[in-house]
Amino acid sequence: MSKSIRNYSGPKRAFTLVELLVVIAIIGILVGLLLPAVQAAREAARRMSCANNIAQIGLAMHNFEFAAEHLPTGTVNDTGPIRNEPIGNHISWTVKILPYIEQSRMYSVIDQSKGVYDPVNAIPRMTQIASFLCNSYPLYSRVGQGSEDIGISTYAACYSSKEVPLDTDNDGVFFLGSRTKFSDIADGSSNTFFLSEKVSPDGDLGWMSGTRATLRNGTLEKFNPGSMSKTPSTITSNPDQGSLVMGGFSSFHTSGVNTLYGDGGVRFTPMSIDPKVLEAFCTRNGGELASNPDW
């Protein structure tokens, strides 16, 4: 009878502590190398989604102009200048374009004769409109004046090239009582900013409000993020935060903001833009020679 003979080589050898630490270190290095690339890819996707939101808003503005024969009024009020306070009518351009961004139902329930802050408009004001919110924005609702949560807009139309009160004589496209036509934009629609991004501070009056909540200018400013979880990129500024101060454009993207031009094009405006060039793009008929750069 034959017997099978098994080779015995002793106990199997496991990883030593040193080898295990080396493997862990290699994995850590690989994660450290890949994580920034993953985050950059996610931010690129969010920036593209934001640009798509802005393009849809631009299309809505053009469709409104075709129907009404003028672009949406920046803000509505009996008197000016507009103060960043919940007093007045303050119906914003954002309300006017609702039927053109598939929000006809929302448009129909807003009583524009009562104004933004009237209790009859409380539910629309507290509703967040997805088209008005950038995906890079870390907070999806802000606490407004008082204790109510309100829907916000991270997009603002351009009312002026400079830090001046929002009134009927501003040099941008969207301002108090504006009824701007494309024929009024002597600088050319492809050389004129219609809209860009902004970061909402505490006390934002909401997406319906035609104040600094949805209208900004072309000045440079430092922005204090306060309790925000990130530090935003900014294109605007003035340290005075009085009720007449409007401020400029800002975002949570890296190094700049998405910007809508009058011709419907959306381009990324870098933080490195010359302040004078930015001002030139924010006027509708300033006569400046600034041309659209290839950023």
Backbone bond lengths (Angstrom), bond angles and torsions (degrees), N, CA, C in turn:
res aa  C-N    CA-C-N  psi(-1)  N-CA   C-N-CA  omega(-1)  CA-C   N-CA-C  phi
1 M - - - 1.458 - - 1.527 108.20 -
2 S 1.327 115.28 129.04 1.466 118.71 179.95 1.511 110.56 -89.92
3 K 1.275 115.87 146.97 1.464 121.50 179.10 1.527 108.70 -116.85
4 S 1.322 114.06 137.21 1.475 118.08 176.45 1.511 109.19 -77.79
5 I 1.305 113.95 137.38 1.465 120.05 -179.02 1.519 108.41 -109.50
6 R 1.316 117.84 120.87 1.463 122.56 179.90 1.528 110.00 -95.95
7 N 1.315 113.55 133.53 1.463 118.02 176.91 1.525 109.71 -76.16
8 Y 1.260 116.94 132.48 1.471 121.10 -179.91 1.519 108.62 -117.59
9 S 1.293 114.17 119.75 1.468 117.79 -177.00 1.511 112.56 -110.96
10 G 1.289 117.61 13.34 1.447 120.50 179.06 1.525 112.08 89.91
11 P 1.303 118.27 -177.88 1.488 121.85 -178.11 1.529 111.40 -66.02
12 K 1.383 115.84 144.59 1.459 120.11 178.97 1.521 110.28 -70.22
13 R 1.335 113.79 144.33 1.463 120.69 -175.22 1.535 110.57 -89.93
14 A 1.336 119.60 129.30 1.460 124.22 178.60 1.520 109.71 -97.99
15 F 1.377 115.44 174.91 1.461 119.74 175.58 1.518 109.90 -63.51
16 T 1.293 115.22 140.74 1.459 118.96 171.84 1.521 108.30 -82.04
17 L 1.312 117.81 165.67 1.457 122.26 179.23 1.521 111.05 -60.96
18 V 1.297 116.17 -39.17 1.469 120.08 -179.85 1.528 110.44 -64.33
19 E 1.353 116.05 -44.83 1.466 119.57 179.70 1.528 111.20 -63.09
20 L 1.318 117.00 -39.20 1.458 120.95 179.35 1.527 110.94 -64.34
21 L 1.329 116.33 -41.20 1.464 120.47 178.58 1.521 111.42 -65.34
22 V 1.325 116.56 -36.79 1.464 120.64 178.28 1.531 110.77 -64.66
23 V 1.349 116.51 -43.97 1.466 120.97 178.70 1.530 110.48 -61.72
24 I 1.333 116.39 -44.78 1.464 120.46 179.54 1.527 110.60 -61.57
25 A 1.342 116.10 -40.75 1.466 120.17 179.82 1.525 111.35 -64.06
26 I 1.348 116.17 -40.75 1.476 120.28 178.93 1.523 110.51 -63.96
27 I 1.341 116.13 -43.25 1.474 119.85 178.02 1.524 110.55 -61.53
28 G 1.337 116.26 -41.64 1.462 120.53 178.85 1.511 112.29 -61.45
29 I 1.335 116.20 -41.71 1.466 120.50 178.69 1.524 111.09 -63.91
30 L 1.344 115.77 -42.98 1.469 119.70 179.68 1.531 111.12 -63.26
31 V 1.341 116.42 -42.11 1.465 119.87 178.30 1.523 110.23 -63.18
32 G 1.346 115.58 -41.62 1.455 120.19 179.27 1.515 112.69 -62.76
33 L 1.330 116.71 -32.66 1.464 120.79 178.51 1.519 112.19 -77.37
34 L 1.334 116.55 -36.08 1.461 120.20 -174.82 1.523 113.48 -84.45
35 L 1.351 117.44 -31.41 1.460 120.36 -174.51 1.526 113.22 -59.24
36 P 1.345 119.70 -46.90 1.473 118.52 177.92 1.522 112.81 -59.41
37 A 1.328 116.65 -36.61 1.466 119.81 179.25 1.526 110.75 -65.89
38 V 1.335 116.54 -39.49 1.462 120.84 178.63 1.530 109.95 -65.92
39 Q 1.350 116.01 -43.74 1.457 119.96 179.77 1.525 110.87 -64.43
40 A 1.329 116.58 -39.99 1.465 120.54 178.71 1.519 110.76 -63.86
41 A 1.325 116.52 -39.32 1.464 120.31 178.77 1.519 110.86 -65.91
42 R 1.331 116.51 -39.79 1.462 119.83 178.36 1.522 110.81 -65.27
43 E 1.326 116.90 -43.01 1.464 119.93 179.12 1.523 111.31 -65.08
44 A 1.324 116.90 -37.97 1.468 120.27 176.45 1.520 110.82 -60.54
45 A 1.333 115.99 -40.22 1.463 120.52 178.51 1.526 110.74 -67.13
46 R 1.340 116.55 -40.60 1.466 119.68 178.60 1.524 110.64 -66.30
47 R 1.317 116.55 -39.47 1.464 120.03 178.91 1.525 111.21 -64.40
48 M 1.318 116.08 -38.84 1.468 120.52 177.96 1.533 110.46 -66.22
49 S 1.333 116.72 -40.76 1.462 120.78 177.55 1.522 110.61 -63.69
50 C 1.319 116.24 -40.10 1.465 121.22 177.32 1.525 110.31 -62.29
51 A 1.336 116.75 -45.05 1.470 120.95 178.77 1.521 110.63 -60.64
52 N 1.320 117.00 -35.54 1.460 120.58 178.06 1.532 110.86 -66.80
53 N 1.350 117.09 -40.72 1.461 120.58 175.18 1.524 110.68 -57.21
54 I 1.336 114.99 -45.93 1.464 120.14 -177.66 1.526 110.35 -65.57
55 A 1.319 116.91 -39.74 1.471 120.28 178.29 1.522 110.69 -61.75
56 Q 1.337 117.58 -39.47 1.456 121.24 178.78 1.529 110.96 -66.72
57 I 1.334 116.49 -38.31 1.467 120.09 176.12 1.529 109.94 -64.52
58 G 1.334 116.21 -41.47 1.460 119.94 177.74 1.518 112.02 -60.86
59 L 1.329 116.59 -42.02 1.464 120.58 178.04 1.527 110.28 -63.58
60 A 1.336 116.53 -39.46 1.463 120.46 178.47 1.526 110.95 -63.72
61 M 1.323 116.63 -40.06 1.472 120.11 177.37 1.524 111.27 -61.95
62 H 1.329 116.48 -42.09 1.461 120.81 179.22 1.532 110.66 -66.02
63 N 1.320 116.84 -41.15 1.464 120.05 179.08 1.527 111.31 -66.24
64 F 1.339 115.81 -37.94 1.465 119.69 176.07 1.529 109.72 -62.40
65 E 1.324 116.59 -44.19 1.466 120.79 -179.61 1.526 111.19 -61.94
66 F 1.314 116.42 -37.92 1.463 120.54 179.10 1.528 110.59 -64.12
67 A 1.349 116.56 -38.72 1.468 120.99 -177.64 1.526 112.30 -79.96
68 A 1.334 117.02 -40.62 1.465 120.90 -173.73 1.529 113.34 -98.45
69 E 1.327 116.81 -11.27 1.461 123.48 -178.21 1.526 112.49 67.65
70 H 1.307 116.19 21.69 1.470 122.02 169.81 1.525 106.92 -161.99
71 L 1.300 117.02 157.79 1.459 121.80 178.87 1.527 110.28 -72.62
72 P 1.337 118.10 159.81 1.468 119.99 -178.31 1.529 111.80 -56.32
73 T 1.318 115.53 140.44 1.462 120.81 175.96 1.527 109.47 -65.40
74 G 1.350 115.88 133.47 1.461 119.33 -177.40 1.513 112.89 -58.45
75 T 1.339 115.55 -49.80 1.460 120.82 177.50 1.519 108.74 -157.15
76 V 1.325 115.36 152.99 1.459 121.66 -177.80 1.521 108.96 -115.19
77 N 1.322 116.02 131.05 1.461 121.06 175.11 1.517 108.73 -164.63
78 D 1.339 117.33 156.09 1.461 120.63 -179.12 1.519 112.11 -71.09
79 T 1.315 116.51 -34.52 1.463 120.85 -177.46 1.522 110.62 -135.30
80 G 1.315 115.98 163.99 1.455 122.02 175.40 1.520 109.70 -132.54
81 P 1.319 119.20 172.87 1.469 124.85 -2.75 1.527 112.50 -73.20
82 I 1.311 114.15 165.11 1.466 120.63 -179.60 1.522 110.12 -80.62
83 R 1.320 115.81 130.67 1.464 120.99 174.52 1.524 109.24 -101.43
84 N 1.313 115.35 145.87 1.464 120.70 179.61 1.524 110.27 -80.82
85 E 1.304 114.08 62.70 1.453 122.64 -179.34 1.529 108.59 -137.94
86 P 1.321 118.11 150.75 1.476 120.83 -177.52 1.521 112.66 -77.73
87 I 1.331 115.64 54.47 1.460 121.49 179.87 1.524 107.64 -135.34
88 G 1.318 117.26 117.59 1.452 120.42 -179.62 1.525 111.10 128.23
89 N 1.322 116.05 -177.87 1.462 120.97 178.21 1.522 110.47 -76.77
90 H 1.332 116.37 -62.41 1.468 123.26 170.48 1.529 115.07 61.38
91 I 1.340 118.63 23.93 1.463 119.33 176.12 1.529 109.02 -62.87
92 S 1.326 116.85 124.35 1.463 122.27 -173.63 1.525 112.41 -92.08
93 W 1.320 114.82 164.69 1.469 122.16 172.49 1.518 111.49 -55.33
94 T 1.321 117.03 -28.46 1.463 120.96 -179.04 1.528 111.57 -61.51
95 V 1.334 116.25 -35.07 1.463 120.46 178.29 1.526 109.83 -68.71
96 K 1.326 116.43 -40.88 1.466 121.41 -175.39 1.529 112.49 -62.68
97 I 1.331 117.85 -31.43 1.468 119.42 -175.54 1.520 113.50 -93.10
98 L 1.318 118.06 1.46 1.465 120.61 -177.05 1.528 113.30 -53.07
99 P 1.344 120.16 -44.47 1.477 118.31 -179.58 1.524 113.22 -62.74
100 Y 1.323 117.58 -18.46 1.464 121.36 -176.30 1.532 112.55 -97.36
101 I 1.340 116.77 1.59 1.469 120.41 173.32 1.533 109.76 -122.54
102 E 1.334 115.05 30.69 1.462 122.62 177.52 1.525 112.36 63.13
103 Q 1.341 115.82 39.27 1.459 121.33 177.75 1.530 110.55 -126.79
104 S 1.326 116.28 41.21 1.468 121.08 -178.67 1.528 111.34 -62.74
105 R 1.314 117.04 -38.18 1.465 120.25 179.01 1.523 110.66 -61.86
106 M 1.315 117.44 -45.40 1.458 121.19 177.86 1.523 110.65 -61.12
107 Y 1.309 116.45 -42.27 1.462 121.41 -179.95 1.530 110.41 -60.70
108 S 1.307 116.50 -39.37 1.462 120.52 -175.31 1.525 113.14 -70.65
109 V 1.324 118.03 -24.17 1.470 119.74 -177.84 1.523 112.56 -92.26
110 I 1.324 117.91 -7.07 1.461 120.81 178.73 1.525 109.41 -85.48
111 D 1.320 116.29 125.22 1.461 121.62 176.49 1.529 107.53 -91.89
112 Q 1.329 116.57 96.17 1.461 120.85 -175.47 1.522 112.75 -69.73
113 S 1.324 117.93 -21.22 1.459 120.46 178.55 1.525 111.89 -71.64
114 K 1.330 116.75 -23.62 1.463 121.58 -178.42 1.534 112.45 -87.20
115 G 1.310 117.20 -19.54 1.455 119.45 -178.69 1.516 113.32 91.12
116 V 1.326 115.19 167.80 1.463 122.33 -172.78 1.522 112.93 -63.99
117 Y 1.334 117.49 -40.85 1.460 120.52 -166.50 1.527 113.14 -95.21
118 D 1.315 118.12 0.71 1.457 121.09 178.23 1.535 109.07 -66.66
119 P 1.344 117.16 142.13 1.472 120.27 -179.92 1.522 114.01 -54.99
120 V 1.330 117.92 -26.20 1.460 120.02 -179.66 1.528 111.48 -64.85
121 N 1.316 116.09 -22.86 1.474 120.82 179.93 1.532 112.82 -104.14
122 A 1.321 116.70 16.50 1.462 120.34 -176.12 1.525 112.69 -63.17
123 I 1.332 117.23 -43.81 1.469 119.54 -177.05 1.531 111.62 -66.41
124 P 1.335 119.78 -47.81 1.470 118.67 175.74 1.523 112.15 -58.60
125 R 1.307 116.50 -40.02 1.463 120.67 -177.73 1.528 111.79 -64.91
126 M 1.312 116.80 -32.65 1.467 120.77 -179.46 1.528 112.39 -85.57
127 T 1.327 116.89 -7.54 1.464 120.58 -178.92 1.523 110.72 -85.02
128 Q 1.317 116.83 132.13 1.468 120.72 177.94 1.522 110.03 -87.72
129 I 1.332 116.58 124.18 1.454 122.66 175.93 1.523 108.05 -92.29
130 A 1.326 117.04 116.53 1.464 121.37 -174.27 1.530 112.31 -58.67
131 S 1.324 117.15 -35.13 1.471 120.61 -177.95 1.519 112.79 -65.78
132 F 1.335 117.49 -17.88 1.459 121.35 -178.53 1.527 112.58 -98.83
133 L 1.327 117.61 12.26 1.464 120.08 -174.58 1.525 111.30 -127.73
134 C 1.325 116.14 124.79 1.461 121.64 176.61 1.524 110.32 -76.75
135 N 1.324 116.83 138.91 1.465 121.44 -178.82 1.521 113.36 -66.84
136 S 1.323 117.41 -20.01 1.463 120.18 179.28 1.522 112.24 -80.43
137 Y 1.323 116.40 -10.70 1.457 120.15 -179.23 1.522 109.45 -72.34
138 P 1.344 118.77 125.95 1.473 120.20 -171.55 1.516 115.11 -77.48
139 L 1.325 117.98 -18.01 1.456 120.37 -176.63 1.522 109.08 -121.63
140 Y 1.315 117.11 131.18 1.456 121.22 -173.89 1.520 114.12 -98.39
141 S 1.301 117.12 -0.56 1.462 120.30 170.13 1.522 107.47 -153.80
142 R 1.309 115.77 146.56 1.448 120.99 179.53 1.517 109.07 -121.37
143 V 1.294 116.03 150.16 1.456 119.74 176.16 1.518 107.60 -82.87
144 G 1.305 116.59 120.64 1.455 120.77 -177.00 1.514 111.44 -89.42
145 Q 1.332 116.49 -157.83 1.456 120.99 177.97 1.526 107.71 -63.84
146 G 1.310 116.94 125.06 1.459 119.83 -175.81 1.517 109.91 90.94
147 S 1.318 116.55 -149.60 1.461 120.22 -172.89 1.527 113.59 -110.76
148 E 1.338 117.78 0.00 1.456 118.70 -175.14 1.523 111.73 -82.49
149 D 1.314 116.14 145.91 1.453 121.69 171.95 1.518 107.75 -84.88
150 I 1.328 116.30 133.92 1.456 119.71 -177.43 1.512 110.11 -126.46
151 G 1.331 115.73 151.40 1.444 120.50 172.84 1.520 109.40 -73.29
152 I 1.311 117.34 145.39 1.457 120.70 -176.71 1.526 110.78 -121.43
153 S 1.311 115.21 171.12 1.457 122.32 170.03 1.522 108.29 -122.20
154 T 1.319 116.49 131.93 1.467 119.78 173.65 1.530 110.17 -95.38
155 Y 1.336 116.40 11.53 1.461 121.92 177.64 1.518 109.39 -119.96
156 A 1.323 116.03 141.11 1.461 121.40 -178.61 1.517 109.81 -137.43
157 A 1.325 115.82 135.63 1.461 120.96 176.47 1.527 109.45 -79.64
158 C 1.319 116.45 157.66 1.463 121.65 -176.27 1.527 110.28 -92.16
159 Y 1.331 116.30 119.66 1.463 120.48 -179.40 1.525 112.27 -101.09
160 S 1.343 117.20 -23.23 1.458 120.22 -174.47 1.524 110.26 -158.04
161 S 1.326 115.13 157.52 1.465 119.97 176.16 1.522 111.86 -83.34
162 K 1.326 117.42 -19.23 1.458 122.00 -175.41 1.521 111.07 -126.90
163 E 1.335 114.95 168.05 1.458 120.41 176.36 1.524 108.96 -78.78
164 V 1.316 116.15 92.49 1.465 123.44 176.02 1.522 107.45 -134.57
165 P 1.339 117.71 161.21 1.471 118.98 177.75 1.523 112.04 -60.49
166 L 1.304 116.24 148.03 1.469 123.10 176.99 1.526 108.70 -73.44
167 D 1.345 116.10 115.08 1.461 119.92 -173.83 1.530 109.54 -149.73
168 T 1.323 115.63 -169.12 1.466 120.66 -175.19 1.523 113.48 -82.86
169 D 1.335 117.93 -8.85 1.465 120.65 -174.25 1.531 112.89 -114.32
170 N 1.325 117.94 22.98 1.462 120.74 -178.93 1.525 111.28 -72.20
171 D 1.341 116.55 158.47 1.468 120.29 -174.60 1.521 114.04 -99.22
172 G 1.332 117.79 7.76 1.456 120.74 175.04 1.516 111.14 -87.06
173 V 1.329 116.21 -162.14 1.465 121.18 -178.07 1.526 111.70 -95.92
174 F 1.336 117.44 -34.33 1.464 121.61 -174.08 1.529 109.08 -118.93
175 F 1.326 117.61 111.83 1.460 120.86 -177.68 1.523 109.39 -147.98
176 L 1.322 117.74 -171.74 1.460 121.74 -177.21 1.526 110.21 -62.16
177 G 1.336 115.99 119.51 1.452 121.54 177.19 1.517 114.97 70.61
178 S 1.326 118.46 12.89 1.471 120.99 -175.88 1.526 111.81 -65.96
179 R 1.315 115.29 144.96 1.462 123.12 172.49 1.535 107.03 -138.18
180 T 1.302 114.75 54.16 1.455 121.67 -172.94 1.524 112.17 -67.91
181 K 1.321 115.61 134.10 1.460 122.08 174.29 1.526 108.73 -104.83
182 F 1.320 116.77 160.00 1.458 119.15 178.15 1.524 111.03 -61.92
183 S 1.319 116.25 -29.34 1.460 119.44 178.20 1.528 112.38 -68.84
184 D 1.347 117.07 -17.42 1.462 121.03 177.45 1.519 112.08 -81.18
185 I 1.328 116.51 -13.21 1.472 120.32 -176.18 1.529 107.59 -91.40
186 A 1.315 115.39 79.18 1.465 121.30 -174.82 1.529 112.57 -67.14
187 D 1.317 116.90 -24.57 1.471 120.24 179.59 1.523 112.06 -72.16
188 G 1.327 117.09 -13.22 1.463 121.51 -178.43 1.511 110.72 98.12
189 S 1.308 116.65 132.34 1.466 120.13 -176.64 1.526 112.46 -63.49
190 S 1.331 117.49 -29.98 1.463 119.88 -179.95 1.523 112.19 -76.59
191 N 1.329 117.49 -8.44 1.463 122.30 178.61 1.521 112.09 -114.47
192 T 1.324 116.80 17.96 1.463 120.32 -175.36 1.527 110.48 -129.53
193 F 1.331 115.58 127.99 1.464 120.85 175.83 1.523 109.84 -73.26
194 F 1.312 116.40 128.60 1.457 121.62 171.76 1.526 110.80 -95.70
195 L 1.315 115.84 -41.60 1.464 119.29 -169.47 1.514 110.21 -159.58
196 S 1.322 115.60 151.21 1.459 120.27 173.09 1.530 108.34 -149.47
197 E 1.320 116.60 -159.70 1.462 121.13 -175.05 1.523 111.65 -104.24
198 K 1.332 114.66 158.93 1.464 119.53 174.51 1.526 108.96 -150.67
199 V 1.316 115.36 152.20 1.459 121.85 177.55 1.521 107.95 -97.14
200 S 1.316 117.09 133.24 1.460 121.80 -177.00 1.524 110.85 -87.50
201 P 1.331 117.67 119.96 1.467 119.77 174.24 1.517 110.39 -81.22
202 D 1.334 116.40 173.71 1.456 119.64 173.33 1.528 108.47 -59.36
203 G 1.324 116.39 141.09 1.455 119.85 -178.88 1.509 113.37 90.77
204 D 1.326 119.05 8.78 1.462 121.85 176.27 1.527 108.69 -58.07
205 L 1.336 115.99 133.86 1.460 120.62 -175.95 1.516 113.73 -84.98
206 G 1.331 118.40 0.86 1.450 120.81 171.25 1.513 115.31 99.50
207 W 1.334 115.19 166.65 1.458 121.97 -172.23 1.526 113.38 -67.41
208 M 1.324 119.02 -20.69 1.461 121.70 179.90 1.527 112.54 -83.44
209 S 1.317 117.27 -15.79 1.461 121.88 -168.99 1.526 112.84 -86.65
210 G 1.335 116.08 122.40 1.463 121.20 177.26 1.508 111.86 -84.10
211 T 1.313 115.10 58.97 1.469 123.93 176.01 1.522 106.32 -123.25
212 R 1.339 116.88 -154.72 1.466 118.50 177.07 1.529 111.62 -66.57
213 A 1.320 116.70 -6.64 1.466 121.08 176.25 1.519 111.71 -66.29
214 T 1.355 117.59 -27.79 1.473 120.53 -177.95 1.531 113.01 -137.66
215 L 1.331 117.68 6.64 1.462 121.54 -179.85 1.521 109.46 -137.31
216 R 1.332 116.87 131.68 1.458 121.95 -179.42 1.535 110.20 -139.35
217 N 1.342 114.83 171.42 1.461 119.79 -178.27 1.527 112.11 -121.85
218 G 1.328 115.95 -177.88 1.458 120.96 -173.58 1.508 115.26 -98.70
219 T 1.337 118.31 35.20 1.463 120.42 177.35 1.524 110.49 -97.81
220 L 1.321 116.36 161.70 1.465 121.78 177.30 1.516 109.79 -95.10
221 E 1.321 117.42 135.35 1.456 119.34 -179.27 1.520 112.12 -150.81
222 K 1.327 114.11 149.29 1.454 119.25 172.61 1.519 106.95 -82.23
223 F 1.321 114.59 141.92 1.465 119.10 -177.49 1.515 109.24 -118.97
224 N 1.334 116.37 129.50 1.457 121.16 177.28 1.524 108.57 -93.45
225 P 1.339 118.06 107.77 1.459 119.88 -175.57 1.515 114.60 -68.38
226 G 1.349 117.34 -11.56 1.458 119.52 177.07 1.507 112.06 58.10
227 S 1.316 116.42 -118.64 1.464 121.13 -177.57 1.512 113.08 -88.66
228 M 1.347 117.47 5.56 1.449 119.62 179.34 1.524 110.48 -62.66
229 S 1.332 116.02 151.59 1.460 120.34 -175.62 1.517 112.62 -85.24
230 K 1.363 118.21 -8.52 1.453 121.70 176.77 1.514 109.41 -134.08
231 T 1.324 117.08 164.96 1.451 121.50 172.99 1.517 108.49 -98.09
232 P 1.330 118.73 118.85 1.462 120.70 -175.05 1.512 113.92 -78.34
233 S 1.338 116.19 154.57 1.448 121.26 166.70 1.519 106.54 -77.02
234 T 1.332 118.26 137.79 1.455 119.64 -177.41 1.503 112.31 -127.62
235 I 1.325 115.37 146.18 1.459 122.08 171.40 1.520 105.30 -132.07
236 T 1.343 118.25 78.36 1.451 123.17 179.07 1.509 113.32 163.59
237 S 1.416 117.16 161.01 1.428 113.90 166.49 1.495 121.89 168.42
238 N 1.298 112.03 161.62 1.452 123.17 176.41 1.519 105.91 -172.81
239 P 1.332 117.99 126.34 1.459 119.40 -177.42 1.523 112.91 -67.78
240 D 1.347 117.17 -23.64 1.455 120.64 179.20 1.522 110.02 -73.73
241 Q 1.313 116.64 121.56 1.465 120.52 -179.11 1.529 111.04 -106.81
242 G 1.339 116.91 36.91 1.452 121.60 177.73 1.510 111.34 -66.57
243 S 1.334 115.64 170.78 1.460 119.98 -173.84 1.524 112.88 -68.38
244 L 1.341 118.39 -16.88 1.458 120.56 179.04 1.524 112.82 -93.67
245 V 1.330 117.40 -12.81 1.457 120.98 -178.23 1.527 110.10 -74.96
246 M 1.322 116.23 129.57 1.464 121.11 -176.27 1.525 112.51 -99.69
247 G 1.331 117.71 -44.07 1.457 120.77 -178.53 1.514 112.06 82.83
248 G 1.334 115.26 176.20 1.452 120.03 -174.74 1.512 114.10 -117.70
249 F 1.323 115.10 -153.90 1.456 122.24 -173.36 1.527 112.02 -89.36
250 S 1.319 116.68 147.75 1.461 122.32 179.45 1.519 108.88 -160.50
251 S 1.333 116.45 165.74 1.467 119.62 -179.97 1.511 110.35 -161.35
252 F 1.324 116.09 172.86 1.454 122.45 173.56 1.524 111.76 -99.73
253 H 1.323 117.08 10.16 1.454 120.16 172.06 1.529 108.94 -75.78
254 T 1.314 115.24 164.45 1.451 119.97 178.09 1.524 109.97 -81.46
255 S 1.309 117.10 119.18 1.474 125.05 167.23 1.518 116.53 73.61
256 G 1.311 120.03 15.99 1.460 118.55 176.66 1.514 113.95 168.44
257 V 1.336 114.90 -166.05 1.468 121.37 -177.10 1.522 110.43 -136.66
258 N 1.318 116.89 150.51 1.462 121.64 169.37 1.525 108.90 -76.47
259 T 1.325 115.97 139.39 1.464 120.49 -174.81 1.524 111.13 -133.32
260 L 1.336 115.55 136.62 1.460 122.22 176.62 1.518 109.25 -97.63
261 Y 1.336 115.94 127.57 1.468 121.99 174.16 1.523 108.97 -95.28
262 G 1.329 114.99 162.89 1.447 120.15 -177.25 1.508 115.28 -62.79
263 D 1.330 117.15 -23.47 1.464 120.08 178.82 1.521 112.47 -82.69
264 G 1.335 116.78 2.40 1.463 121.33 179.63 1.511 114.18 94.95
265 G 1.327 117.49 -6.90 1.459 120.99 179.00 1.516 112.15 -73.89
266 V 1.329 116.49 144.70 1.469 122.14 177.48 1.518 108.08 -117.49
267 R 1.319 116.48 124.68 1.460 121.15 -179.90 1.521 109.50 -134.16
268 F 1.330 115.47 156.29 1.455 120.25 179.84 1.524 108.69 -89.58
269 T 1.322 116.55 121.68 1.460 122.22 179.74 1.524 109.26 -96.73
270 P 1.322 118.74 119.70 1.464 121.15 -176.00 1.524 112.74 -78.13
271 M 1.312 116.18 158.83 1.450 121.52 175.76 1.521 111.91 -63.15
272 S 1.319 117.29 -21.35 1.463 121.66 -176.43 1.521 113.60 -79.47
273 I 1.333 118.21 1.65 1.457 120.81 -178.78 1.530 110.76 -59.06
274 D 1.322 116.68 139.31 1.463 121.86 176.99 1.535 108.31 -66.65
275 P 1.337 118.55 130.82 1.475 120.45 -178.56 1.528 113.34 -55.29
276 K 1.333 117.43 -35.76 1.458 120.24 179.72 1.529 111.17 -68.71
277 V 1.325 116.54 -36.45 1.465 120.48 177.08 1.524 109.67 -66.58
278 L 1.333 116.26 -41.77 1.463 120.52 178.00 1.524 110.70 -59.75
279 E 1.327 116.48 -45.09 1.464 120.47 178.27 1.525 110.86 -59.73
280 A 1.343 116.34 -42.35 1.464 120.57 -178.88 1.523 111.62 -61.72
281 F 1.316 116.97 -39.09 1.465 120.44 179.97 1.525 112.23 -70.40
282 C 1.343 117.50 -19.33 1.459 120.81 -176.28 1.530 113.41 -91.61
283 T 1.326 118.41 -3.45 1.459 120.19 176.05 1.526 110.13 -95.11
284 R 1.322 116.09 151.54 1.462 119.68 179.99 1.535 112.36 -92.79
285 N 1.337 115.90 -28.44 1.465 118.88 179.95 1.526 111.71 -149.11
286 G 1.335 114.94 44.87 1.457 119.88 -178.43 1.517 113.87 -77.91
287 G 1.327 117.24 -15.10 1.456 120.71 178.68 1.512 114.07 78.38
288 E 1.349 117.90 12.21 1.462 119.99 179.75 1.533 110.24 -71.93
289 L 1.324 115.61 158.77 1.453 121.28 -177.61 1.526 112.64 -98.37
290 A 1.322 117.09 10.25 1.462 120.69 -178.98 1.526 109.63 -61.26
291 S 1.325 115.50 130.14 1.465 119.99 177.94 1.513 109.76 -110.85
292 N 1.299 116.23 163.62 1.456 121.60 -176.80 1.524 110.20 -70.74
293 P 1.335 118.38 110.93 1.465 120.50 -178.51 1.525 111.61 -75.02
294 D 1.316 115.25 158.37 1.467 120.84 178.13 1.516 108.88 -96.20
295 W 1.367 116.19 80.12 1.460 120.22 -178.74 1.516 110.34 -77.96
